[in-house]
């Protein structure tokens, strides 16, 4: 796991809405695209605040959920890479 | 441990049939 700090790009907005059930979305407010999330991916993305490094984010994420740590680590790394590739998360912060 | 949520595979999928409008949001 790396010690870089990431934050949500200003082109994106996280959304949690209470309809008949709770829905989680990520909006690209520039091109209008919408990504569907679930609680796990929403919580994960919300932890990237531009202050914590990726190690700290995973530690906090791991503390929030009960599951197989190795699986969580693989999922975390895969999603982190996807979000970096799509420039949803950007490098920066303190 | 009792306060932890049950882990599920994270979902991240682009919606193909729906877009977001900043204008509609600010003012289906």
Backbone of each chain as nested JSON, in Angstrom:
{
  "chains": [
    {"id": "A", "residues": [
      {"number": 1, "name": "UNK", "atoms": {"N": [0.854, -1.193, 0.0], "CA": [0.0, 0.0, 0.0], "C": [0.887, 1.238, 0.0]}},
      {"number": 2, "name": "UNK", "atoms": {"N": [0.457, 2.245, -0.703], "CA": [1.286, 3.432, -0.83], "C": [0.894, 4.491, 0.188]}},
      {"number": 3, "name": "UNK", "atoms": {"N": [1.797, 5.451, 0.363], "CA": [1.537, 6.485, 1.358], "C": [1.174, 7.815, 0.713]}},
      {"number": 4, "name": "UNK", "atoms": {"N": [0.656, 7.76, -0.522], "CA": [0.248, 8.996, -1.191], "C": [-1.12, 9.45, -0.68]}},
      {"number": 5, "name": "UNK", "atoms": {"N": [-1.324, 10.753, -0.785], "CA": [-2.578, 11.358, -0.342], "C": [-3.43, 11.671, -1.567]}},
      {"number": 6, "name": "UNK", "atoms": {"N": [-4.699, 11.266, -1.518], "CA": [-5.601, 11.509, -2.64], "C": [-6.865, 12.209, -2.151]}},
      {"number": 7, "name": "UNK", "atoms": {"N": [-7.473, 12.936, -3.082], "CA": [-8.74, 13.604, -2.782], "C": [-9.668, 13.455, -3.978]}},
      {"number": 8, "name": "UNK", "atoms": {"N": [-10.96, 13.561, -3.717], "CA": [-11.948, 13.501, -4.79], "C": [-11.785, 14.728, -5.688]}},
      {"number": 9, "name": "UNK", "atoms": {"N": [-11.731, 14.484, -6.99], "CA": [-11.62, 15.584, -7.945], "C": [-12.821, 16.52, -7.826]}},
      {"number": 10, "name": "UNK", "atoms": {"N": [-12.592, 17.798, -8.073], "CA": [-13.692, 18.773, -7.999], "C": [-14.701, 18.571, -9.126]}},
      {"number": 11, "name": "UNK", "atoms": {"N": [-14.383, 17.695, -10.084], "CA": [-15.334, 17.388, -11.157], "C": [-16.395, 16.392, -10.712]}},
      {"number": 12, "name": "UNK", "atoms": {"N": [-16.217, 15.833, -9.525], "CA": [-17.117, 14.776, -9.061], "C": [-17.786, 15.138, -7.746]}},
      {"number": 13, "name": "UNK", "atoms": {"N": [-18.967, 14.557, -7.559], "CA": [-19.71, 14.772, -6.328], "C": [-20.305, 13.449, -5.858]}},
      {"number": 14, "name": "UNK", "atoms": {"N": [-20.07, 13.124, -4.607], "CA": [-20.64, 11.909, -4.019], "C": [-22.056, 12.2, -3.544]}},
      {"number": 15, "name": "UNK", "atoms": {"N": [-22.939, 11.224, -3.718], "CA": [-24.336, 11.426, -3.346], "C": [-24.872, 10.188, -2.641]}},
      {"number": 16, "name": "UNK", "atoms": {"N": [-25.576, 10.427, -1.537], "CA": [-26.265, 9.361, -0.813], "C": [-27.703, 9.817, -0.637]}},
      {"number": 17, "name": "UNK", "atoms": {"N": [-28.641, 9.101, -1.241], "CA": [-30.035, 9.516, -1.2], "C": [-30.927, 8.452, -0.603]}},
      {"number": 18, "name": "UNK", "atoms": {"N": [-31.888, 8.881, 0.197], "CA": [-32.804, 7.938, 0.836], "C": [-34.1, 7.88, 0.049]}},
      {"number": 19, "name": "UNK", "atoms": {"N": [-34.186, 6.922, -0.842], "CA": [-35.411, 6.693, -1.593], "C": [-36.159, 5.587, -0.845]}},
      {"number": 20, "name": "UNK", "atoms": {"N": [-36.707, 4.619, -1.54], "CA": [-37.305, 3.496, -0.815], "C": [-36.22, 2.757, -0.039]}},
      {"number": 21, "name": "UNK", "atoms": {"N": [-35.049, 2.708, -0.639], "CA": [-33.873, 2.256, 0.084], "C": [-32.785, 3.302, -0.156]}},
      {"number": 22, "name": "UNK", "atoms": {"N": [-31.648, 3.128, 0.466], "CA": [-30.59, 4.121, 0.321], "C": [-29.821, 3.843, -0.965]}},
      {"number": 23, "name": "UNK", "atoms": {"N": [-29.652, 4.877, -1.77], "CA": [-28.906, 4.735, -3.017], "C": [-27.641, 5.578, -2.941]}},
      {"number": 24, "name": "UNK", "atoms": {"N": [-26.604, 5.06, -3.555], "CA": [-25.302, 5.726, -3.53], "C": [-24.852, 5.966, -4.961]}},
      {"number": 25, "name": "UNK", "atoms": {"N": [-24.498, 7.215, -5.248], "CA": [-24.052, 7.556, -6.597], "C": [-22.814, 8.438, -6.543]}},
      {"number": 26, "name": "UNK", "atoms": {"N": [-22.104, 8.434, -7.661], "CA": [-21.031, 9.39, -7.885], "C": [-21.358, 10.114, -9.178]}},
      {"number": 27, "name": "UNK", "atoms": {"N": [-21.448, 11.434, -9.118], "CA": [-21.784, 12.228, -10.296], "C": [-20.548, 12.916, -10.839]}},
      {"number": 28, "name": "UNK", "atoms": {"N": [-20.416, 12.886, -12.166], "CA": [-19.465, 13.779, -12.814], "C": [-20.253, 15.029, -13.17]}},
      {"number": 29, "name": "UNK", "atoms": {"N": [-20.004, 16.112, -12.466], "CA": [-20.829, 17.307, -12.635], "C": [-20.437, 18.086, -13.888]}},
      {"number": 30, "name": "UNK", "atoms": {"N": [-19.408, 17.619, -14.597], "CA": [-19.017, 18.302, -15.831], "C": [-19.607, 17.631, -17.064]}},
      {"number": 31, "name": "UNK", "atoms": {"N": [-19.534, 16.302, -17.13], "CA": [-20.07, 15.64, -18.33], "C": [-21.382, 14.905, -18.069]}},
      {"number": 32, "name": "UNK", "atoms": {"N": [-21.853, 14.905, -16.816], "CA": [-23.165, 14.342, -16.515], "C": [-23.192, 12.846, -16.296]}},
      {"number": 33, "name": "UNK", "atoms": {"N": [-22.056, 12.179, -16.382], "CA": [-22.082, 10.73, -16.185], "C": [-22.328, 10.386, -14.718]}},
      {"number": 34, "name": "UNK", "atoms": {"N": [-22.963, 9.238, -14.525], "CA": [-23.334, 8.786, -13.187], "C": [-22.758, 7.396, -12.96]}},
      {"number": 35, "name": "UNK", "atoms": {"N": [-22.156, 7.199, -11.816], "CA": [-21.673, 5.878, -11.415], "C": [-22.482, 5.405, -10.224]}},
      {"number": 36, "name": "UNK", "atoms": {"N": [-22.9, 4.155, -10.299], "CA": [-23.651, 3.565, -9.196], "C": [-22.672, 2.92, -8.221]}},
      {"number": 37, "name": "UNK", "atoms": {"N": [-22.85, 3.235, -6.957], "CA": [-22.017, 2.681, -5.894], "C": [-22.884, 1.858, -4.958]}},
      {"number": 38, "name": "UNK", "atoms": {"N": [-22.255, 1.176, -4.021], "CA": [-22.994, 0.647, -2.878], "C": [-22.365, 1.253, -1.624]}},
      {"number": 39, "name": "UNK", "atoms": {"N": [-22.85, 0.85, -0.471], "CA": [-22.373, 1.472, 0.76], "C": [-20.866, 1.31, 0.92]}},
      {"number": 40, "name": "UNK", "atoms": {"N": [-20.352, 0.144, 0.528], "CA": [-18.927, -0.143, 0.705], "C": [-18.07, 0.8, -0.148]}},
      {"number": 41, "name": "UNK", "atoms": {"N": [-18.391, 0.9, -1.431], "CA": [-17.585, 1.763, -2.3], "C": [-17.786, 3.241, -1.954]}},
      {"number": 42, "name": "UNK", "atoms": {"N": [-19.001, 3.587, -1.516], "CA": [-19.261, 4.97, -1.078], "C": [-18.387, 5.315, 0.131]}},
      {"number": 43, "name": "UNK", "atoms": {"N": [-18.398, 4.438, 1.127], "CA": [-17.598, 4.686, 2.332], "C": [-16.112, 4.786, 1.985]}},
      {"number": 44, "name": "UNK", "atoms": {"N": [-15.679, 3.9, 1.095], "CA": [-14.272, 3.877, 0.712], "C": [-13.874, 5.206, 0.062]}},
      {"number": 45, "name": "UNK", "atoms": {"N": [-14.668, 5.634, -0.907], "CA": [-14.336, 6.86, -1.632], "C": [-14.425, 8.085, -0.725]}},
      {"number": 46, "name": "UNK", "atoms": {"N": [-15.38, 8.071, 0.19], "CA": [-15.576, 9.221, 1.08], "C": [-14.402, 9.414, 2.043]}},
      {"number": 47, "name": "UNK", "atoms": {"N": [-13.632, 8.358, 2.259], "CA": [-12.514, 8.456, 3.198], "C": [-11.313, 9.204, 2.613]}},
      {"number": 48, "name": "UNK", "atoms": {"N": [-11.269, 9.338, 1.288], "CA": [-10.159, 10.065, 0.662], "C": [-10.441, 11.561, 0.767]}},
      {"number": 49, "name": "UNK", "atoms": {"N": [-9.858, 12.181, 1.774], "CA": [-10.2, 13.57, 2.098], "C": [-9.087, 14.559, 1.781]}},
      {"number": 50, "name": "UNK", "atoms": {"N": [-8.03, 14.08, 1.105], "CA": [-6.932, 14.985, 0.796], "C": [-5.985, 15.211, 1.96]}},
      {"number": 51, "name": "UNK", "atoms": {"N": [-6.21, 14.499, 3.049], "CA": [-5.34, 14.635, 4.222], "C": [-4.725, 13.291, 4.61]}},
      {"number": 52, "name": "UNK", "atoms": {"N": [-5.559, 12.251, 4.56], "CA": [-5.064, 10.919, 4.934], "C": [-4.373, 10.28, 3.738]}},
      {"number": 53, "name": "UNK", "atoms": {"N": [-3.303, 9.531, 4.006], "CA": [-2.707, 8.783, 2.905], "C": [-3.465, 7.466, 2.71]}},
      {"number": 54, "name": "UNK", "atoms": {"N": [-3.13, 6.766, 1.622], "CA": [-3.878, 5.566, 1.255], "C": [-3.787, 4.49, 2.335]}},
      {"number": 55, "name": "UNK", "atoms": {"N": [-2.648, 4.417, 3.008], "CA": [-2.515, 3.454, 4.109], "C": [-3.522, 3.728, 5.212]}},
      {"number": 56, "name": "UNK", "atoms": {"N": [-3.619, 5.004, 5.589], "CA": [-4.535, 5.39, 6.662], "C": [-5.983, 5.163, 6.241]}},
      {"number": 57, "name": "UNK", "atoms": {"N": [-6.275, 5.479, 4.982], "CA": [-7.636, 5.268, 4.48], "C": [-8.009, 3.793, 4.585]}},
      {"number": 58, "name": "UNK", "atoms": {"N": [-7.079, 2.915, 4.189], "CA": [-7.404, 1.49, 4.267], "C": [-7.585, 1.043, 5.714]}},
      {"number": 59, "name": "UNK", "atoms": {"N": [-6.762, 1.55, 6.609], "CA": [-6.902, 1.19, 8.026], "C": [-8.282, 1.578, 8.551]}},
      {"number": 60, "name": "UNK", "atoms": {"N": [-8.709, 2.793, 8.229], "CA": [-10.033, 3.253, 8.67], "C": [-11.134, 2.419, 8.025]}},
      {"number": 61, "name": "UNK", "atoms": {"N": [-10.968, 2.151, 6.734], "CA": [-11.95, 1.348, 6.002], "C": [-12.048, -0.054, 6.604]}},
      {"number": 62, "name": "UNK", "atoms": {"N": [-10.906, -0.638, 6.896], "CA": [-10.868, -1.979, 7.476], "C": [-11.53, -2.003, 8.859]}},
      {"number": 63, "name": "UNK", "atoms": {"N": [-11.419, -0.892, 9.578], "CA": [-12.043, -0.806, 10.901], "C": [-13.562, -0.68, 10.813]}},
      {"number": 64, "name": "UNK", "atoms": {"N": [-14.051, -0.228, 9.669], "CA": [-15.496, -0.022, 9.51], "C": [-16.23, -1.311, 9.172]}},
      {"number": 65, "name": "UNK", "atoms": {"N": [-15.506, -2.259, 8.553], "CA": [-16.168, -3.439, 8.003], "C": [-15.584, -4.729, 8.559]}},
      {"number": 66, "name": "UNK", "atoms": {"N": [-16.467, -5.692, 8.688], "CA": [-16.059, -7.021, 9.116], "C": [-16.007, -7.908, 7.882]}},
      {"number": 67, "name": "UNK", "atoms": {"N": [-14.814, -8.388, 7.57], "CA": [-14.671, -9.228, 6.389], "C": [-13.258, -9.76, 6.302]}},
      {"number": 68, "name": "UNK", "atoms": {"N": [-12.986, -10.494, 5.234], "CA": [-11.661, -11.055, 5.025], "C": [-10.708, -9.937, 4.612]}},
      {"number": 69, "name": "UNK", "atoms": {"N": [-9.696, -9.686, 5.427], "CA": [-8.825, -8.53, 5.196], "C": [-8.13, -8.595, 3.838]}},
      {"number": 70, "name": "UNK", "atoms": {"N": [-7.687, -9.787, 3.429], "CA": [-6.999, -9.908, 2.143], "C": [-7.925, -9.531, 0.986]}},
      {"number": 71, "name": "UNK", "atoms": {"N": [-9.173, -9.983, 1.076], "CA": [-10.159, -9.649, 0.042], "C": [-10.413, -8.15, 0.011]}},
      {"number": 72, "name": "UNK", "atoms": {"N": [-10.55, -7.575, 1.199], "CA": [-10.792, -6.137, 1.281], "C": [-9.619, -5.354, 0.702]}},
      {"number": 73, "name": "UNK", "atoms": {"N": [-8.421, -5.829, 0.953], "CA": [-7.228, -5.154, 0.432], "C": [-7.19, -5.209, -1.094]}},
      {"number": 74, "name": "UNK", "atoms": {"N": [-7.504, -6.37, -1.655], "CA": [-7.517, -6.515, -3.117], "C": [-8.573, -5.601, -3.732]}},
      {"number": 75, "name": "UNK", "atoms": {"N": [-9.778, -5.626, -3.166], "CA": [-10.856, -4.765, -3.673], "C": [-10.462, -3.292, -3.572]}},
      {"number": 76, "name": "UNK", "atoms": {"N": [-9.868, -2.943, -2.449], "CA": [-9.459, -1.559, -2.205], "C": [-8.44, -1.109, -3.256]}},
      {"number": 77, "name": "UNK", "atoms": {"N": [-7.435, -1.939, -3.482], "CA": [-6.392, -1.576, -4.451], "C": [-6.955, -1.474, -5.861]}},
      {"number": 78, "name": "UNK", "atoms": {"N": [-7.831, -2.407, -6.212], "CA": [-8.42, -2.386, -7.555], "C": [-9.249, -1.126, -7.776]}},
      {"number": 79, "name": "UNK", "atoms": {"N": [-10.07, -0.795, -6.785], "CA": [-10.908, 0.397, -6.935], "C": [-10.065, 1.667, -6.918]}},
      {"number": 80, "name": "UNK", "atoms": {"N": [-9.073, 1.703, -6.066], "CA": [-8.19, 2.869, -6.022], "C": [-7.552, 3.094, -7.392]}},
      {"number": 81, "name": "UNK", "atoms": {"N": [-7.087, 2.018, -8.016], "CA": [-6.467, 2.149, -9.337], "C": [-7.477, 2.622, -10.375]}},
      {"number": 82, "name": "UNK", "atoms": {"N": [-8.683, 2.084, -10.32], "CA": [-9.743, 2.511, -11.242], "C": [-10.034, 3.994, -11.078]}},
      {"number": 83, "name": "UNK", "atoms": {"N": [-10.149, 4.434, -9.842], "CA": [-10.471, 5.846, -9.578], "C": [-9.331, 6.767, -9.993]}},
      {"number": 84, "name": "UNK", "atoms": {"N": [-8.101, 6.293, -9.878], "CA": [-6.968, 7.096, -10.338], "C": [-6.937, 7.143, -11.867]}},
      {"number": 85, "name": "UNK", "atoms": {"N": [-7.198, 6.003, -12.503], "CA": [-7.2, 5.95, -13.968], "C": [-8.25, 6.889, -14.551]}},
      {"number": 86, "name": "UNK", "atoms": {"N": [-9.4, 6.969, -13.891], "CA": [-10.491, 7.813, -14.378], "C": [-10.382, 9.252, -13.86]}},
      {"number": 87, "name": "UNK", "atoms": {"N": [-9.324, 9.502, -13.097], "CA": [-9.088, 10.833, -12.515], "C": [-10.239, 11.278, -11.623]}},
      {"number": 88, "name": "UNK", "atoms": {"N": [-10.871, 10.293, -10.999], "CA": [-11.89, 10.579, -9.984], "C": [-11.187, 10.993, -8.695]}},
      {"number": 89, "name": "UNK", "atoms": {"N": [-10.121, 10.29, -8.385], "CA": [-9.246, 10.694, -7.289], "C": [-8.012, 11.352, -7.885]}},
      {"number": 90, "name": "UNK", "atoms": {"N": [-7.598, 12.43, -7.267], "CA": [-6.406, 13.128, -7.734], "C": [-5.395, 13.205, -6.604]}},
      {"number": 91, "name": "UNK", "atoms": {"N": [-4.146, 13.253, -6.979], "CA": [-3.085, 13.374, -5.987], "C": [-3.11, 14.772, -5.398]}},
      {"number": 92, "name": "UNK", "atoms": {"N": [-2.933, 14.838, -4.093], "CA": [-2.88, 16.162, -3.494], "C": [-3.311, 16.144, -2.058]}},
      {"number": 93, "name": "UNK", "atoms": {"N": [-3.202, 17.268, -1.444], "CA": [-3.557, 17.365, -0.044], "C": [-2.329, 17.697, 0.758]}},
      {"number": 94, "name": "UNK", "atoms": {"N": [-2.432, 17.475, 2.042], "CA": [-1.351, 17.89, 2.932], "C": [-0.311, 16.796, 3.058]}}
    ]},
    {"id": "B", "residues": [
      {"number": 1, "name": "UNK", "atoms": {"N": [-15.909, -5.168, 17.28], "CA": [-16.361, -6.016, 16.187], "C": [-17.855, -5.874, 15.963]}},
      {"number": 2, "name": "UNK", "atoms": {"N": [-18.6, -5.697, 17.065], "CA": [-20.046, -5.621, 16.956], "C": [-20.521, -4.388, 16.223]}},
      {"number": 3, "name": "UNK", "atoms": {"N": [-19.69, -3.357, 16.172], "CA": [-20.075, -2.12, 15.509], "C": [-19.743, -2.124, 14.024]}},
      {"number": 4, "name": "UNK", "atoms": {"N": [-19.05, -3.151, 13.57], "CA": [-18.619, -3.173, 12.177], "C": [-19.754, -3.586, 11.258]}},
      {"number": 5, "name": "UNK", "atoms": {"N": [-19.72, -3.024, 10.058], "CA": [-20.697, -3.403, 9.048], "C": [-20.195, -4.638, 8.309]}},
      {"number": 6, "name": "UNK", "atoms": {"N": [-21.143, -5.414, 7.818], "CA": [-20.789, -6.63, 7.085], "C": [-20.208, -6.25, 5.726]}},
      {"number": 7, "name": "UNK", "atoms": {"N": [-19.035, -6.786, 5.419], "CA": [-18.378, -6.43, 4.163], "C": [-19.067, -7.085, 2.974]}},
      {"number": 8, "name": "UNK", "atoms": {"N": [-19.243, -6.3, 1.927], "CA": [-19.751, -6.814, 0.659], "C": [-18.832, -6.317, -0.448]}},
      {"number": 9, "name": "UNK", "atoms": {"N": [-18.822, -7.011, -1.558], "CA": [-18.004, -6.572, -2.681], "C": [-18.426, -5.169, -3.105]}},
      {"number": 10, "name": "UNK", "atoms": {"N": [-17.477, -4.244, -3.186], "CA": [-17.843, -2.88, -3.568], "C": [-18.346, -2.806, -5.002]}},
      {"number": 11, "name": "UNK", "atoms": {"N": [-19.33, -1.943, -5.223], "CA": [-19.926, -1.752, -6.547], "C": [-19.448, -0.422, -7.111]}},
      {"number": 12, "name": "UNK", "atoms": {"N": [-19.045, -0.456, -8.371], "CA": [-18.701, 0.786, -9.066], "C": [-19.006, 0.572, -10.54]}},
      {"number": 13, "name": "UNK", "atoms": {"N": [-20.175, 1.035, -10.965], "CA": [-20.62, 0.783, -12.333], "C": [-21.198, 2.052, -12.929]}},
      {"number": 14, "name": "UNK", "atoms": {"N": [-20.83, 2.328, -14.175], "CA": [-21.378, 3.511, -14.83], "C": [-22.809, 3.237, -15.268]}},
      {"number": 15, "name": "UNK", "atoms": {"N": [-23.696, 4.173, -14.952], "CA": [-25.084, 4.071, -15.387], "C": [-25.15, 4.413, -16.869]}},
      {"number": 16, "name": "UNK", "atoms": {"N": [-25.663, 3.486, -17.671], "CA": [-25.68, 3.697, -19.119], "C": [-26.902, 4.482, -19.579]}},
      {"number": 17, "name": "UNK", "atoms": {"N": [-27.979, 4.45, -18.798], "CA": [-29.239, 5.03, -19.27], "C": [-29.652, 6.245, -18.461]}},
      {"number": 18, "name": "UNK", "atoms": {"N": [-28.713, 6.832, -17.759], "CA": [-29.088, 7.937, -16.893], "C": [-27.936, 8.924, -16.832]}},
      {"number": 19, "name": "UNK", "atoms": {"N": [-28.272, 10.188, -16.901], "CA": [-27.255, 11.218, -16.766], "C": [-27.642, 12.202, -15.674]}},
      {"number": 20, "name": "UNK", "atoms": {"N": [-26.665, 12.964, -15.292], "CA": [-26.844, 13.953, -14.241], "C": [-26.836, 15.335, -14.871]}},
      {"number": 21, "name": "UNK", "atoms": {"N": [-27.747, 16.187, -14.441], "CA": [-27.787, 17.557, -14.933], "C": [-27.628, 18.519, -13.768]}},
      {"number": 22, "name": "UNK", "atoms": {"N": [-26.59, 19.315, -13.835], "CA": [-26.353, 20.288, -12.773], "C": [-27.524, 21.267, -12.669]}},
      {"number": 23, "name": "UNK", "atoms": {"N": [-28.104, 21.617, -13.829], "CA": [-29.221, 22.568, -13.828], "C": [-30.439, 21.978, -13.116]}},
      {"number": 24, "name": "UNK", "atoms": {"N": [-30.742, 20.712, -13.43], "CA": [-31.883, 20.062, -12.773], "C": [-31.609, 19.921, -11.282]}},
      {"number": 25, "name": "UNK", "atoms": {"N": [-30.38, 19.545, -10.967], "CA": [-30.026, 19.396, -9.552], "C": [-30.208, 20.71, -8.801]}},
      {"number": 26, "name": "UNK", "atoms": {"N": [-29.754, 21.802, -9.413], "CA": [-29.827, 23.088, -8.718], "C": [-31.262, 23.572, -8.58]}},
      {"number": 27, "name": "UNK", "atoms": {"N": [-32.134, 23.16, -9.523], "CA": [-33.517, 23.624, -9.453], "C": [-34.394, 22.708, -8.608]}},
      {"number": 28, "name": "UNK", "atoms": {"N": [-35.993, 11.221, -15.292], "CA": [-37.042, 10.796, -14.368], "C": [-38.357, 11.463, -14.752]}}
    ]}
  ]
}
